[in-house]
Amino acid sequence: AFAVRGQSLDELAQQTPLVRYPLLTMLTARDLIDGGLRLEPTGRNPRHFTVGFDDLSEGVKGLMGCDGRTMTNPYHYG
């Protein structure tokens, strides 16, 4: 997961690695946390996080319960 902070989604979508993905799904940190998921910084990039959970089925339920919006990445190349 990448956090959109300090720059716009449009700017972030133009950068590696997001340009590799044809679709982007927007979720709020609040939705993820309310779904019982954790955001764990990876340490490599200050905007990059791992979405963590302890139980696979509960983690999937938590993700599916989030009110996300999927959009085409206009900067995708592949």
N, CA, C and O atoms as a Tripos MOL2 file, in Angstrom:
@<TRIPOS>MOLECULE
protein
  312   311    78     0     0
PROTEIN
NO_CHARGES

@<TRIPOS>ATOM
      1 N           0.8490   -1.1720    0.0000 N.3       1 ALA1
      2 CA          0.0000    0.0000    0.0000 C.3       1 ALA1
      3 C           0.8960    1.2370    0.0000 C.2       1 ALA1
      4 O           1.9550    1.2570    0.6280 O.2       1 ALA1
      5 N           0.4500    2.2640   -0.7160 N.am      2 PHE2
      6 CA          1.1620    3.5370   -0.7400 C.3       2 PHE2
      7 C           0.2610    4.6130   -0.1720 C.2       2 PHE2
      8 O          -0.9130    4.7040   -0.5320 O.2       2 PHE2
      9 N           0.8090    5.4290    0.7150 N.am      3 ALA3
     10 CA          0.0670    6.5290    1.3130 C.3       3 ALA3
     11 C           0.1820    7.7570    0.4220 C.2       3 ALA3
     12 O           1.2720    8.1370   -0.0050 O.2       3 ALA3
     13 N          -0.9620    8.3660    0.1540 N.am      4 VAL4
     14 CA         -0.9830    9.6160   -0.6080 C.3       4 VAL4
     15 C          -0.8820   10.7350    0.4190 C.2       4 VAL4
     16 O          -1.8820   11.1770    0.9850 O.2       4 VAL4
     17 N           0.3370   11.1790    0.6420 N.am      5 ARG5
     18 CA          0.5720   12.2930    1.5670 C.3       5 ARG5
     19 C           1.8110   13.0290    1.0850 C.2       5 ARG5
     20 O           2.8060   12.4170    0.6940 O.2       5 ARG5
     21 N           1.7310   14.3400    1.1210 N.am      6 GLY6
     22 CA          2.8490   15.1430    0.6670 C.3       6 GLY6
     23 C           2.9140   15.3220   -0.8360 C.2       6 GLY6
     24 O           3.7650   16.0580   -1.3350 O.2       6 GLY6
     25 N           2.0300   14.6650   -1.5630 N.am      7 GLN7
     26 CA          1.8930   14.8640   -2.9970 C.3       7 GLN7
     27 C           0.5250   14.3320   -3.4100 C.2       7 GLN7
     28 O          -0.1310   13.6300   -2.6400 O.2       7 GLN7
     29 N           0.1040   14.6610   -4.6040 N.am      8 SER8
     30 CA         -1.2220   14.2550   -5.0480 C.3       8 SER8
     31 C          -1.2040   12.8150   -5.5630 C.2       8 SER8
     32 O          -0.1450   12.2690   -5.8730 O.2       8 SER8
     33 N          -2.3730   12.2190   -5.6480 N.am      9 LEU9
     34 CA         -2.4900   10.8800   -6.2330 C.3       9 LEU9
     35 C          -1.9810   10.8930   -7.6640 C.2       9 LEU9
     36 O          -1.3220    9.9470   -8.0950 O.2       9 LEU9
     37 N          -2.2770   11.9470   -8.4010 N.am     10 ASP10
     38 CA         -1.8210   12.0580   -9.7860 C.3      10 ASP10
     39 C          -0.2930   12.0010   -9.8560 C.2      10 ASP10
     40 O           0.2600   11.3160  -10.7160 O.2      10 ASP10
     41 N           0.3860   12.7130   -8.9630 N.am     11 GLU11
     42 CA          1.8550   12.6930   -8.9460 C.3      11 GLU11
     43 C           2.3900   11.3120   -8.5640 C.2      11 GLU11
     44 O           3.3490   10.8260   -9.1640 O.2      11 GLU11
     45 N           1.7760   10.6920   -7.5780 N.am     12 LEU12
     46 CA          2.2120    9.3780   -7.1210 C.3      12 LEU12
     47 C           2.0060    8.3200   -8.2070 C.2      12 LEU12
     48 O           2.8500    7.4410   -8.3800 O.2      12 LEU12
     49 N           0.8980    8.3970   -8.9340 N.am     13 ALA13
     50 CA          0.5900    7.4190   -9.9790 C.3      13 ALA13
     51 C           1.5830    7.4580  -11.1380 C.2      13 ALA13
     52 O           1.6900    6.4900  -11.8900 O.2      13 ALA13
     53 N           2.3040    8.5560  -11.2900 N.am     14 GLN14
     54 CA          3.2840    8.6980  -12.3830 C.3      14 GLN14
     55 C           4.6430    8.1020  -12.0380 C.2      14 GLN14
     56 O           5.5300    8.0490  -12.8900 O.2      14 GLN14
     57 N           4.8130    7.6550  -10.8020 N.am     15 GLN15
     58 CA          6.1190    7.1910  -10.3400 C.3      15 GLN15
     59 C           6.1820    5.6630  -10.2560 C.2      15 GLN15
     60 O           5.1610    4.9810  -10.1660 O.2      15 GLN15
     61 N           7.4190    5.1510  -10.2890 N.am     16 THR16
     62 CA          7.6430    3.7330  -10.0450 C.3      16 THR16
     63 C           7.3900    3.4880   -8.5710 C.2      16 THR16
     64 O           7.8140    4.3100   -7.7590 O.2      16 THR16
     65 N           6.7480    2.4460   -8.1840 N.am     17 PRO17
     66 CA          6.3120    1.3110   -8.9780 C.3      17 PRO17
     67 C           4.8830    1.4200   -9.4910 C.2      17 PRO17
     68 O           4.4380    0.5400  -10.2290 O.2      17 PRO17
     69 N           4.1400    2.4770   -9.1240 N.am     18 LEU18
     70 CA          2.7160    2.5260   -9.4760 C.3      18 LEU18
     71 C           2.4590    2.5640  -10.9750 C.2      18 LEU18
     72 O           1.3920    2.1370  -11.4140 O.2      18 LEU18
     73 N           3.3980    3.0600  -11.7770 N.am     19 VAL19
     74 CA          3.1840    3.0780  -13.2290 C.3      19 VAL19
     75 C           3.0680    1.6680  -13.7990 C.2      19 VAL19
     76 O           2.5800    1.4930  -14.9160 O.2      19 VAL19
     77 N           3.5040    0.6770  -13.0580 N.am     20 ARG20
     78 CA          3.4140   -0.7140  -13.5280 C.3      20 ARG20
     79 C           2.0220   -1.3050  -13.3830 C.2      20 ARG20
     80 O           1.7420   -2.3650  -13.9420 O.2      20 ARG20
     81 N           1.1480   -0.6410  -12.6440 N.am     21 TYR21
     82 CA         -0.1730   -1.2010  -12.3530 C.3      21 TYR21
     83 C          -1.2550   -0.5140  -13.1840 C.2      21 TYR21
     84 O          -1.3730    0.7110  -13.1580 O.2      21 TYR21
     85 N          -2.0520   -1.3080  -13.9280 N.am     22 PRO22
     86 CA         -3.1070   -0.7170  -14.7530 C.3      22 PRO22
     87 C          -4.2860   -0.1900  -13.9380 C.2      22 PRO22
     88 O          -5.0160    0.6900  -14.3950 O.2      22 PRO22
     89 N          -4.4710   -0.7280  -12.7320 N.am     23 LEU23
     90 CA         -5.5700   -0.2880  -11.8700 C.3      23 LEU23
     91 C          -5.0160    0.1010  -10.5090 C.2      23 LEU23
     92 O          -4.0790   -0.5210  -10.0080 O.2      23 LEU23
     93 N          -5.5990    1.1280   -9.9190 N.am     24 LEU24
     94 CA         -5.2500    1.5660   -8.5690 C.3      24 LEU24
     95 C          -6.5140    1.5540   -7.7270 C.2      24 LEU24
     96 O          -7.5670    1.9980   -8.1850 O.2      24 LEU24
     97 N          -6.4250    1.0560   -6.5120 N.am     25 THR25
     98 CA         -7.5670    1.0490   -5.6150 C.3      25 THR25
     99 C          -7.2720    1.9760   -4.4460 C.2      25 THR25
    100 O          -6.2490    1.8480   -3.7740 O.2      25 THR25
    101 N          -8.1750    2.8980   -4.2180 N.am     26 MET26
    102 CA         -8.0370    3.8790   -3.1460 C.3      26 MET26
    103 C          -8.8350    3.4090   -1.9280 C.2      26 MET26
    104 O         -10.0310    3.1320   -2.0190 O.2      26 MET26
    105 N          -8.1500    3.3270   -0.7950 N.am     27 LEU27
    106 CA         -8.7750    3.0050    0.4910 C.3      27 LEU27
    107 C          -8.2570    4.0130    1.5060 C.2      27 LEU27
    108 O          -7.1450    4.5220    1.3660 O.2      27 LEU27
    109 N          -9.0380    4.2970    2.5050 N.am     28 THR28
    110 CA         -8.5350    5.1710    3.5580 C.3      28 THR28
    111 C          -7.8700    4.3250    4.6390 C.2      28 THR28
    112 O          -8.2320    3.1680    4.8530 O.2      28 THR28
    113 N          -6.9010    4.9160    5.3100 N.am     29 ALA29
    114 CA         -6.2590    4.2300    6.4320 C.3      29 ALA29
    115 C          -7.3050    3.8960    7.4930 C.2      29 ALA29
    116 O          -7.2480    2.8320    8.1100 O.2      29 ALA29
    117 N          -8.2480    4.7920    7.7010 N.am     30 ARG30
    118 CA         -9.3010    4.5560    8.6940 C.3      30 ARG30
    119 C         -10.1030    3.3140    8.3500 C.2      30 ARG30
    120 O         -10.3920    2.5070    9.2330 O.2      30 ARG30
    121 N         -10.4750    3.1400    7.0590 N.am     31 ASP31
    122 CA        -11.2290    1.9470    6.6500 C.3      31 ASP31
    123 C         -10.4280    0.6770    6.9270 C.2      31 ASP31
    124 O         -10.9780   -0.3080    7.4190 O.2      31 ASP31
    125 N          -9.1390    0.6950    6.6160 N.am     32 LEU32
    126 CA         -8.3000   -0.4790    6.8520 C.3      32 LEU32
    127 C          -8.2110   -0.8030    8.3470 C.2      32 LEU32
    128 O          -8.3590   -1.9570    8.7480 O.2      32 LEU32
    129 N          -7.9730    0.2050    9.1480 N.am     33 ILE33
    130 CA         -7.8590    0.0020   10.5990 C.3      33 ILE33
    131 C          -9.1910   -0.4590   11.1820 C.2      33 ILE33
    132 O          -9.2230   -1.3700   12.0090 O.2      33 ILE33
    133 N         -10.2910    0.1670   10.7560 N.am     34 ASP34
    134 CA        -11.6160   -0.2430   11.2240 C.3      34 ASP34
    135 C         -11.9480   -1.6740   10.7940 C.2      34 ASP34
    136 O         -12.7480   -2.3500   11.4400 O.2      34 ASP34
    137 N         -11.3280   -2.1330    9.6980 N.am     35 GLY35
    138 CA        -11.5280   -3.5040    9.2230 C.3      35 GLY35
    139 C         -10.6480   -4.5090    9.9410 C.2      35 GLY35
    140 O         -10.6110   -5.6810    9.5650 O.2      35 GLY35
    141 N          -9.9310   -4.0620   10.9780 N.am     36 GLY36
    142 CA         -9.0980   -4.9650   11.7560 C.3      36 GLY36
    143 C          -7.7240   -5.2050   11.1580 C.2      36 GLY36
    144 O          -7.0350   -6.1490   11.5450 O.2      36 GLY36
    145 N          -7.3220   -4.3650   10.2230 N.am     37 LEU37
    146 CA         -6.0290   -4.5120    9.5560 C.3      37 LEU37
    147 C          -5.0210   -3.5230   10.1370 C.2      37 LEU37
    148 O          -5.3910   -2.5360   10.7730 O.2      37 LEU37
    149 N          -3.7410   -3.8100    9.9060 N.am     38 ARG38
    150 CA         -2.6740   -2.9310   10.3740 C.3      38 ARG38
    151 C          -1.9260   -2.3470    9.1830 C.2      38 ARG38
    152 O          -1.8120   -2.9860    8.1370 O.2      38 ARG38
    153 N          -1.4230   -1.1460    9.3470 N.am     39 LEU39
    154 CA         -0.5240   -0.5420    8.3600 C.3      39 LEU39
    155 C           0.8660   -0.5170    8.9760 C.2      39 LEU39
    156 O           1.1070    0.1710    9.9680 O.2      39 LEU39
    157 N           1.7750   -1.2750    8.3780 N.am     40 GLU40
    158 CA          3.1250   -1.4040    8.9180 C.3      40 GLU40
    159 C           4.1110   -0.7870    7.9400 C.2      40 GLU40
    160 O           4.1970   -1.2360    6.7970 O.2      40 GLU40
    161 N           4.8700    0.2470    8.3640 N.am     41 PRO41
    162 CA          5.8370    0.8590    7.4570 C.3      41 PRO41
    163 C           6.8980   -0.1580    7.0330 C.2      41 PRO41
    164 O           7.3820   -0.9430    7.8490 O.2      41 PRO41
    165 N           7.2490   -0.1320    5.7540 N.am     42 THR42
    166 CA          8.2550   -1.0730    5.2620 C.3      42 THR42
    167 C           9.6640   -0.5840    5.5260 C.2      42 THR42
    168 O          10.5990   -1.3820    5.5930 O.2      42 THR42
    169 N           9.8260    0.7360    5.6800 N.am     43 GLY43
    170 CA         11.1420    1.3000    5.9310 C.3      43 GLY43
    171 C          11.8950    1.6580    4.6640 C.2      43 GLY43
    172 O          12.8610    2.4190    4.7220 O.2      43 GLY43
    173 N          11.4790    1.1290    3.5200 N.am     44 ARG44
    174 CA         12.1710    1.4220    2.2620 C.3      44 ARG44
    175 C          11.7580    2.7640    1.6910 C.2      44 ARG44
    176 O          12.5860    3.5220    1.1870 O.2      44 ARG44
    177 N          10.5040    3.0390    1.7740 N.am     45 ASN45
    178 CA          9.9380    4.2580    1.2010 C.3      45 ASN45
    179 C           8.9690    4.7960    2.2480 C.2      45 ASN45
    180 O           8.1100    4.0450    2.7100 O.2      45 ASN45
    181 N           9.0710    6.0660    2.6410 N.am     46 PRO46
    182 CA          8.1920    6.5810    3.6890 C.3      46 PRO46
    183 C           6.7070    6.5540    3.3370 C.2      46 PRO46
    184 O           5.8630    6.7170    4.2180 O.2      46 PRO46
    185 N           6.3820    6.3550    2.0780 N.am     47 ARG47
    186 CA          4.9760    6.2620    1.6600 C.3      47 ARG47
    187 C           4.4920    4.8230    1.5360 C.2      47 ARG47
    188 O           3.3020    4.6010    1.3100 O.2      47 ARG47
    189 N           5.3860    3.8290    1.6790 N.am     48 HIS48
    190 CA          5.0200    2.4310    1.4490 C.3      48 HIS48
    191 C           4.7340    1.7030    2.7600 C.2      48 HIS48
    192 O           5.5080    1.7890    3.7130 O.2      48 HIS48
    193 N           3.6220    0.9910    2.7950 N.am     49 PHE49
    194 CA          3.1900    0.2420    3.9690 C.3      49 PHE49
    195 C           2.7600   -1.1610    3.5650 C.2      49 PHE49
    196 O           2.2780   -1.3830    2.4550 O.2      49 PHE49
    197 N           2.9420   -2.0960    4.4790 N.am     50 THR50
    198 CA          2.3850   -3.4360    4.3290 C.3      50 THR50
    199 C           1.0670   -3.4480    5.0800 C.2      50 THR50
    200 O           0.9760   -2.9350    6.1950 O.2      50 THR50
    201 N           0.0410   -4.0350    4.4680 N.am     51 VAL51
    202 CA         -1.2370   -4.2120    5.1480 C.3      51 VAL51
    203 C          -1.1270   -5.5450    5.8920 C.2      51 VAL51
    204 O          -1.0210   -6.6060    5.2760 O.2      51 VAL51
    205 N          -1.1540   -5.4720    7.2170 N.am     52 GLY52
    206 CA         -0.9410   -6.6630    8.0290 C.3      52 GLY52
    207 C          -2.2100   -7.1680    8.6770 C.2      52 GLY52
    208 O          -3.1330   -6.4060    8.9670 O.2      52 GLY52
    209 N          -2.2350   -8.4820    8.8980 N.am     53 PHE53
    210 CA         -3.3270   -9.1360    9.6170 C.3      53 PHE53
    211 C          -2.7930  -10.4660   10.1340 C.2      53 PHE53
    212 O          -1.7940  -10.9750    9.6250 O.2      53 PHE53
    213 N          -3.4560  -11.0330   11.1470 N.am     54 ASP54
    214 CA         -2.9850  -12.2670   11.7670 C.3      54 ASP54
    215 C          -3.6850  -13.5110   11.2220 C.2      54 ASP54
    216 O          -3.1070  -14.5980   11.2310 O.2      54 ASP54
    217 N          -4.8970  -13.3660   10.7590 N.am     55 ASP55
    218 CA         -5.6810  -14.5060   10.2860 C.3      55 ASP55
    219 C          -6.1110  -14.2350    8.8480 C.2      55 ASP55
    220 O          -6.7160  -13.1990    8.5690 O.2      55 ASP55
    221 N          -5.8060  -15.1500    7.9360 N.am     56 LEU56
    222 CA         -6.0830  -14.9300    6.5160 C.3      56 LEU56
    223 C          -7.5540  -14.6670    6.2510 C.2      56 LEU56
    224 O          -7.8850  -13.6960    5.5710 O.2      56 LEU56
    225 N          -8.4550  -15.5110    6.7730 N.am     57 SER57
    226 CA         -9.8660  -15.2680    6.4520 C.3      57 SER57
    227 C         -10.3840  -13.9680    7.0390 C.2      57 SER57
    228 O         -11.1940  -13.2840    6.4140 O.2      57 SER57
    229 N          -9.9220  -13.6200    8.2390 N.am     58 GLU58
    230 CA        -10.3320  -12.3420    8.8330 C.3      58 GLU58
    231 C          -9.7220  -11.1640    8.0610 C.2      58 GLU58
    232 O         -10.3690  -10.1310    7.8910 O.2      58 GLU58
    233 N          -8.4960  -11.3180    7.6020 N.am     59 GLY59
    234 CA         -7.8560  -10.2730    6.8110 C.3      59 GLY59
    235 C          -8.5860  -10.0330    5.5040 C.2      59 GLY59
    236 O          -8.7960   -8.8870    5.1040 O.2      59 GLY59
    237 N          -8.9740  -11.1190    4.8320 N.am     60 VAL60
    238 CA         -9.7290  -10.9950    3.5740 C.3      60 VAL60
    239 C         -11.0650  -10.3190    3.8430 C.2      60 VAL60
    240 O         -11.4820   -9.4400    3.0890 O.2      60 VAL60
    241 N         -11.7450  -10.7330    4.9290 N.am     61 LYS61
    242 CA        -13.0230  -10.0900    5.2840 C.3      61 LYS61
    243 C         -12.8340   -8.6030    5.5430 C.2      61 LYS61
    244 O         -13.6390   -7.7790    5.1090 O.2      61 LYS61
    245 N         -11.7610   -8.2690    6.2550 N.am     62 GLY62
    246 CA        -11.4830   -6.8640    6.5500 C.3      62 GLY62
    247 C         -11.2590   -6.0590    5.2850 C.2      62 GLY62
    248 O         -11.7810   -4.9510    5.1570 O.2      62 GLY62
    249 N         -10.4830   -6.6040    4.3410 N.am     63 LEU63
    250 CA        -10.2530   -5.9050    3.0630 C.3      63 LEU63
    251 C         -11.5370   -5.7800    2.2540 C.2      63 LEU63
    252 O         -11.8230   -4.7230    1.6920 O.2      63 LEU63
    253 N         -12.3040   -6.8550    2.1960 N.am     64 MET64
    254 CA        -13.5460   -6.8330    1.4180 C.3      64 MET64
    255 C         -14.5740   -5.8650    2.0070 C.2      64 MET64
    256 O         -15.4410   -5.3590    1.2930 O.2      64 MET64
    257 N         -14.4700   -5.6140    3.3130 N.am     65 GLY65
    258 CA        -15.3950   -4.6920    3.9600 C.3      65 GLY65
    259 C         -15.0460   -3.2230    3.7710 C.2      65 GLY65
    260 O         -15.8320   -2.3450    4.1250 O.2      65 GLY65
    261 N         -13.8710   -2.9540    3.2140 N.am     66 CYS66
    262 CA        -13.4640   -1.5660    2.9820 C.3      66 CYS66
    263 C         -14.2010   -0.9910    1.7810 C.2      66 CYS66
    264 O         -14.4520   -1.6830    0.7950 O.2      66 CYS66
    265 N         -14.5380    0.2680    1.8840 N.am     67 ASP67
    266 CA        -15.2400    0.9560    0.8060 C.3      67 ASP67
    267 C         -14.2120    1.6060   -0.1150 C.2      67 ASP67
    268 O         -13.9650    2.8090   -0.0350 O.2      67 ASP67
    269 N         -13.6200    0.8030   -0.9820 N.am     68 GLY68
    270 CA        -12.5750    1.2990   -1.8780 C.3      68 GLY68
    271 C         -13.1190    1.7440   -3.2210 C.2      68 GLY68
    272 O         -14.2420    1.4120   -3.6020 O.2      68 GLY68
    273 N         -12.3100    2.4910   -3.9180 N.am     69 ARG69
    274 CA        -12.6360    2.9650   -5.2640 C.3      69 ARG69
    275 C         -11.4790    2.5630   -6.1740 C.2      69 ARG69
    276 O         -10.3330    2.9470   -5.9420 O.2      69 ARG69
    277 N         -11.7930    1.7850   -7.2130 N.am     70 THR70
    278 CA        -10.7740    1.3610   -8.1630 C.3      70 THR70
    279 C         -10.8560    2.2340   -9.3990 C.2      70 THR70
    280 O         -11.9390    2.5320   -9.9020 O.2      70 THR70
    281 N          -9.6880    2.6390   -9.8770 N.am     71 MET71
    282 CA         -9.6440    3.5040  -11.0570 C.3      71 MET71
    283 C          -8.5290    3.0370  -11.9850 C.2      71 MET71
    284 O          -7.5740    2.3890  -11.5540 O.2      71 MET71
    285 N          -8.6610    3.3690  -13.2440 N.am     72 THR72
    286 CA         -7.6150    3.0810  -14.2170 C.3      72 THR72
    287 C          -6.4600    4.0300  -13.9860 C.2      72 THR72
    288 O          -6.6590    5.2250  -13.7680 O.2      72 THR72
    289 N          -5.2510    3.4960  -14.0340 N.am     73 ASN73
    290 CA         -4.0670    4.3370  -13.8880 C.3      73 ASN73
    291 C          -3.7050    4.8990  -15.2690 C.2      73 ASN73
    292 O          -3.2430    4.1570  -16.1350 O.2      73 ASN73
    293 N          -3.9090    6.1960  -15.4750 N.am     74 PRO74
    294 CA         -3.6380    6.7760  -16.7930 C.3      74 PRO74
    295 C          -2.1500    6.7780  -17.1570 C.2      74 PRO74
    296 O          -1.8000    6.9990  -18.3160 O.2      74 PRO74
    297 N          -1.2800    6.5350  -16.1820 N.am     75 TYR75
    298 CA          0.1650    6.5560  -16.4400 C.3      75 TYR75
    299 C           0.7560    5.1500  -16.5630 C.2      75 TYR75
    300 O           1.9720    4.9910  -16.6650 O.2      75 TYR75
    301 N          -0.0960    4.1470  -16.5530 N.am     76 HIS76
    302 CA          0.3660    2.7550  -16.6490 C.3      76 HIS76
    303 C           1.0920    2.5200  -17.9680 C.2      76 HIS76
    304 O           0.6490    2.9620  -19.0280 O.2      76 HIS76
    305 N           2.1950    1.8290  -17.8820 N.am     77 TYR77
    306 CA          2.8750    1.3350  -19.0820 C.3      77 TYR77
    307 C           3.2370   -0.1120  -18.8160 C.2      77 TYR77
    308 O           3.4840   -0.5030  -17.6750 O.2      77 TYR77
    309 N           3.2660   -0.8810  -19.8460 N.am     78 GLY78
    310 CA          3.5730   -2.2890  -19.6040 C.3      78 GLY78
    311 C           3.7780   -2.9710  -20.8420 C.2      78 GLY78
    312 O           4.0490   -4.1710  -20.8470 O.2      78 GLY78
@<TRIPOS>BOND
     1     1     2 1
     2     2     3 1
     3     3     4 2
     4     3     5 am
     5     5     6 1
     6     6     7 1
     7     7     8 2
     8     7     9 am
     9     9    10 1
    10    10    11 1
    11    11    12 2
    12    11    13 am
    13    13    14 1
    14    14    15 1
    15    15    16 2
    16    15    17 am
    17    17    18 1
    18    18    19 1
    19    19    20 2
    20    19    21 am
    21    21    22 1
    22    22    23 1
    23    23    24 2
    24    23    25 am
    25    25    26 1
    26    26    27 1
    27    27    28 2
    28    27    29 am
    29    29    30 1
    30    30    31 1
    31    31    32 2
    32    31    33 am
    33    33    34 1
    34    34    35 1
    35    35    36 2
    36    35    37 am
    37    37    38 1
    38    38    39 1
    39    39    40 2
    40    39    41 am
    41    41    42 1
    42    42    43 1
    43    43    44 2
    44    43    45 am
    45    45    46 1
    46    46    47 1
    47    47    48 2
    48    47    49 am
    49    49    50 1
    50    50    51 1
    51    51    52 2
    52    51    53 am
    53    53    54 1
    54    54    55 1
    55    55    56 2
    56    55    57 am
    57    57    58 1
    58    58    59 1
    59    59    60 2
    60    59    61 am
    61    61    62 1
    62    62    63 1
    63    63    64 2
    64    63    65 am
    65    65    66 1
    66    66    67 1
    67    67    68 2
    68    67    69 am
    69    69    70 1
    70    70    71 1
    71    71    72 2
    72    71    73 am
    73    73    74 1
    74    74    75 1
    75    75    76 2
    76    75    77 am
    77    77    78 1
    78    78    79 1
    79    79    80 2
    80    79    81 am
    81    81    82 1
    82    82    83 1
    83    83    84 2
    84    83    85 am
    85    85    86 1
    86    86    87 1
    87    87    88 2
    88    87    89 am
    89    89    90 1
    90    90    91 1
    91    91    92 2
    92    91    93 am
    93    93    94 1
    94    94    95 1
    95    95    96 2
    96    95    97 am
    97    97    98 1
    98    98    99 1
    99    99   100 2
   100    99   101 am
   101   101   102 1
   102   102   103 1
   103   103   104 2
   104   103   105 am
   105   105   106 1
   106   106   107 1
   107   107   108 2
   108   107   109 am
   109   109   110 1
   110   110   111 1
   111   111   112 2
   112   111   113 am
   113   113   114 1
   114   114   115 1
   115   115   116 2
   116   115   117 am
   117   117   118 1
   118   118   119 1
   119   119   120 2
   120   119   121 am
   121   121   122 1
   122   122   123 1
   123   123   124 2
   124   123   125 am
   125   125   126 1
   126   126   127 1
   127   127   128 2
   128   127   129 am
   129   129   130 1
   130   130   131 1
   131   131   132 2
   132   131   133 am
   133   133   134 1
   134   134   135 1
   135   135   136 2
   136   135   137 am
   137   137   138 1
   138   138   139 1
   139   139   140 2
   140   139   141 am
   141   141   142 1
   142   142   143 1
   143   143   144 2
   144   143   145 am
   145   145   146 1
   146   146   147 1
   147   147   148 2
   148   147   149 am
   149   149   150 1
   150   150   151 1
   151   151   152 2
   152   151   153 am
   153   153   154 1
   154   154   155 1
   155   155   156 2
   156   155   157 am
   157   157   158 1
   158   158   159 1
   159   159   160 2
   160   159   161 am
   161   161   162 1
   162   162   163 1
   163   163   164 2
   164   163   165 am
   165   165   166 1
   166   166   167 1
   167   167   168 2
   168   167   169 am
   169   169   170 1
   170   170   171 1
   171   171   172 2
   172   171   173 am
   173   173   174 1
   174   174   175 1
   175   175   176 2
   176   175   177 am
   177   177   178 1
   178   178   179 1
   179   179   180 2
   180   179   181 am
   181   181   182 1
   182   182   183 1
   183   183   184 2
   184   183   185 am
   185   185   186 1
   186   186   187 1
   187   187   188 2
   188   187   189 am
   189   189   190 1
   190   190   191 1
   191   191   192 2
   192   191   193 am
   193   193   194 1
   194   194   195 1
   195   195   196 2
   196   195   197 am
   197   197   198 1
   198   198   199 1
   199   199   200 2
   200   199   201 am
   201   201   202 1
   202   202   203 1
   203   203   204 2
   204   203   205 am
   205   205   206 1
   206   206   207 1
   207   207   208 2
   208   207   209 am
   209   209   210 1
   210   210   211 1
   211   211   212 2
   212   211   213 am
   213   213   214 1
   214   214   215 1
   215   215   216 2
   216   215   217 am
   217   217   218 1
   218   218   219 1
   219   219   220 2
   220   219   221 am
   221   221   222 1
   222   222   223 1
   223   223   224 2
   224   223   225 am
   225   225   226 1
   226   226   227 1
   227   227   228 2
   228   227   229 am
   229   229   230 1
   230   230   231 1
   231   231   232 2
   232   231   233 am
   233   233   234 1
   234   234   235 1
   235   235   236 2
   236   235   237 am
   237   237   238 1
   238   238   239 1
   239   239   240 2
   240   239   241 am
   241   241   242 1
   242   242   243 1
   243   243   244 2
   244   243   245 am
   245   245   246 1
   246   246   247 1
   247   247   248 2
   248   247   249 am
   249   249   250 1
   250   250   251 1
   251   251   252 2
   252   251   253 am
   253   253   254 1
   254   254   255 1
   255   255   256 2
   256   255   257 am
   257   257   258 1
   258   258   259 1
   259   259   260 2
   260   259   261 am
   261   261   262 1
   262   262   263 1
   263   263   264 2
   264   263   265 am
   265   265   266 1
   266   266   267 1
   267   267   268 2
   268   267   269 am
   269   269   270 1
   270   270   271 1
   271   271   272 2
   272   271   273 am
   273   273   274 1
   274   274   275 1
   275   275   276 2
   276   275   277 am
   277   277   278 1
   278   278   279 1
   279   279   280 2
   280   279   281 am
   281   281   282 1
   282   282   283 1
   283   283   284 2
   284   283   285 am
   285   285   286 1
   286   286   287 1
   287   287   288 2
   288   287   289 am
   289   289   290 1
   290   290   291 1
   291   291   292 2
   292   291   293 am
   293   293   294 1
   294   294   295 1
   295   295   296 2
   296   295   297 am
   297   297   298 1
   298   298   299 1
   299   299   300 2
   300   299   301 am
   301   301   302 1
   302   302   303 1
   303   303   304 2
   304   303   305 am
   305   305   306 1
   306   306   307 1
   307   307   308 2
   308   307   309 am
   309   309   310 1
   310   310   311 1
   311   311   312 2
@<TRIPOS>SUBSTRUCTURE
     1 ALA1         2 RESIDUE 1 A ALA
     2 PHE2         6 RESIDUE 1 A PHE
     3 ALA3        10 RESIDUE 1 A ALA
     4 VAL4        14 RESIDUE 1 A VAL
     5 ARG5        18 RESIDUE 1 A ARG
     6 GLY6        22 RESIDUE 1 A GLY
     7 GLN7        26 RESIDUE 1 A GLN
     8 SER8        30 RESIDUE 1 A SER
     9 LEU9        34 RESIDUE 1 A LEU
    10 ASP10       38 RESIDUE 1 A ASP
    11 GLU11       42 RESIDUE 1 A GLU
    12 LEU12       46 RESIDUE 1 A LEU
    13 ALA13       50 RESIDUE 1 A ALA
    14 GLN14       54 RESIDUE 1 A GLN
    15 GLN15       58 RESIDUE 1 A GLN
    16 THR16       62 RESIDUE 1 A THR
    17 PRO17       66 RESIDUE 1 A PRO
    18 LEU18       70 RESIDUE 1 A LEU
    19 VAL19       74 RESIDUE 1 A VAL
    20 ARG20       78 RESIDUE 1 A ARG
    21 TYR21       82 RESIDUE 1 A TYR
    22 PRO22       86 RESIDUE 1 A PRO
    23 LEU23       90 RESIDUE 1 A LEU
    24 LEU24       94 RESIDUE 1 A LEU
    25 THR25       98 RESIDUE 1 A THR
    26 MET26      102 RESIDUE 1 A MET
    27 LEU27      106 RESIDUE 1 A LEU
    28 THR28      110 RESIDUE 1 A THR
    29 ALA29      114 RESIDUE 1 A ALA
    30 ARG30      118 RESIDUE 1 A ARG
    31 ASP31      122 RESIDUE 1 A ASP
    32 LEU32      126 RESIDUE 1 A LEU
    33 ILE33      130 RESIDUE 1 A ILE
    34 ASP34      134 RESIDUE 1 A ASP
    35 GLY35      138 RESIDUE 1 A GLY
    36 GLY36      142 RESIDUE 1 A GLY
    37 LEU37      146 RESIDUE 1 A LEU
    38 ARG38      150 RESIDUE 1 A ARG
    39 LEU39      154 RESIDUE 1 A LEU
    40 GLU40      158 RESIDUE 1 A GLU
    41 PRO41      162 RESIDUE 1 A PRO
    42 THR42      166 RESIDUE 1 A THR
    43 GLY43      170 RESIDUE 1 A GLY
    44 ARG44      174 RESIDUE 1 A ARG
    45 ASN45      178 RESIDUE 1 A ASN
    46 PRO46      182 RESIDUE 1 A PRO
    47 ARG47      186 RESIDUE 1 A ARG
    48 HIS48      190 RESIDUE 1 A HIS
    49 PHE49      194 RESIDUE 1 A PHE
    50 THR50      198 RESIDUE 1 A THR
    51 VAL51      202 RESIDUE 1 A VAL
    52 GLY52      206 RESIDUE 1 A GLY
    53 PHE53      210 RESIDUE 1 A PHE
    54 ASP54      214 RESIDUE 1 A ASP
    55 ASP55      218 RESIDUE 1 A ASP
    56 LEU56      222 RESIDUE 1 A LEU
    57 SER57      226 RESIDUE 1 A SER
    58 GLU58      230 RESIDUE 1 A GLU
    59 GLY59      234 RESIDUE 1 A GLY
    60 VAL60      238 RESIDUE 1 A VAL
    61 LYS61      242 RESIDUE 1 A LYS
    62 GLY62      246 RESIDUE 1 A GLY
    63 LEU63      250 RESIDUE 1 A LEU
    64 MET64      254 RESIDUE 1 A MET
    65 GLY65      258 RESIDUE 1 A GLY
    66 CYS66      262 RESIDUE 1 A CYS
    67 ASP67      266 RESIDUE 1 A ASP
    68 GLY68      270 RESIDUE 1 A GLY
    69 ARG69      274 RESIDUE 1 A ARG
    70 THR70      278 RESIDUE 1 A THR
    71 MET71      282 RESIDUE 1 A MET
    72 THR72      286 RESIDUE 1 A THR
    73 ASN73      290 RESIDUE 1 A ASN
    74 PRO74      294 RESIDUE 1 A PRO
    75 TYR75      298 RESIDUE 1 A TYR
    76 HIS76      302 RESIDUE 1 A HIS
    77 TYR77      306 RESIDUE 1 A TYR
    78 GLY78      310 RESIDUE 1 A GLY
